[in-house]
């Protein structure tokens, strides 16, 4: 299950990053913003097609995910999950992303609502509201997803 949660977090990060691009204003120089946007689009496209070969080139070798259960996943475990082709994203909605760029990297923070099926025929479901932080590194003139962390936000209880 840890690999599935890792894939969910990757999808959440990509969604956050894409939504954040619209909210960046003039904070980053146009060339950096364009290359980062391009990296996001390539990641999203590769994930949507279960293209593990392309994802392997876009995710840093030392990538680390901390999922909402506190478990860690690596690049290898994510790629293995994608290769199995058992992921079905059904809903993804971003809420209030914040985009920060710094020397050699960038970070996106925000919340997402996700519903995802996994397993043969998307038998199992995971979903809810999550706080997400994604870190991108600039390595050899290419943006790469270097890390991600997600925390489940429990539903509000009514008295």
Secondary structure, DSSP 8 states (H G I E B T S, - for coil): -HHHHHHHHHHHHHHHHHHHHTT-TTSS-HHHHHHHHHHHHHHHHHHHTT-HHHHHHHEEEEEEEE-TTS-EEEHHHHHHHHHHT-EEEEEEEEEEEEEEEETTEEEEEEEEEEEEEESGGG-EEEEEEEEEEEEEEEETTEEEEEEEEEEEE------
